[in-house]
Amino acid sequence: MLKLTQEIHDFEYTAIDLNYHVDIINDYKITSAPALLIFEDGELKENVYRFESVTNLLNILERHR
């Protein structure tokens, strides 16, 4: 869903396997996976745990444009 969303809205993202990054789980208090952490200027702005639809992701990203 992120790839499709990226085709509509131009943004950068990095995908990681949280199984190998326990420090990130602890640092950002991630409670479930998948998780989308939205950063602006290096600051965490929002955690998204429900990827309901591409439309929902577009609406979330629109808040951070």
Secondary structure, 3 states (H helix, E strand, C coil): CHHHHHHHCCCCCCCCCHHHCHHHHHHHCCCCCCCEEEEECCEEEEEECCCCCHHHHHHHHHCCC
